[in-house]
């Protein structure tokens, strides 16, 4: 899913913060909702924030967006 975005995790975060409907289609948001990490996994990702570049792609995206808000509140 994230490889199709052709964006960085930081850009994806900006799209979420801006509620950018041009990039965040309803299909993409539905896929994102299905693949959200649980709260414990999000906490672990936040602990790894300083090592974000060493994480797999999906974890990089979730780590980038989880630091300032809870993803589920957007979806």
N, C-alpha and C positions, 0 to 999 in steps of 0.2 A: 504494500500500500504506500509506504513512505517513499519508496524508490520512484514511484510514478509522479510524485509531486515536483521533482526537479527544483527543490529549494533546500536551503539549509534549515536545521532545526530552529535557528534564531528567526529566520524569515517566517517559518510556519507559526512560531509563537506570535509574531507581529500580526499575522493574518487572524489568529484566534482573538487576540486582544482587540483588534479593529472590527471583528465580526465581518471579515471581508468575504462577502458572498460571491465575488468573482472567482476566488480561488477555493473557497470552502463550500463545495456543492453539498446538497442534501445527501447524495450517495456517499461522498467522502466522510461526512459527519456520521453517517450510519455505520460505516466501516470502522471509524475511529471509536465509536461507542462500543462496538463489539470487542475491540482489542484493548480496551483500557486496562491498565494494571489495577490490582486491588489496592486499598489504602496502605497495607503493609509494604507492598512492592514499591509504591510511590515514595514512601519514607526512605526505603533503601536507595532508590534512585537519587533522592535529594542528598543523601550522604556521599554519593559518588559524583556530585556535581563538578567538583574540581578535576575529575578525571573523565569528563564527558567525551573527549576525543578518543578515548580508549574503549568506549562502549559500542556495542552493535548499533546499527542505524536506528531501529525502532526505539531503543532505550535512550538514544541521544535526543530524539524528538520529545519523548515523554519527560525526560529530565529538563529539557529546555522550557517546556510549558508548565511544569508542575511547581516551579519555584515561587510563583507569585499568586497562584490561585488554584482551586481544585477544578480539574477538567470537567468532572461530571456536572458541575453547576452551570457550565456553558451549554452542555448538550442537554 
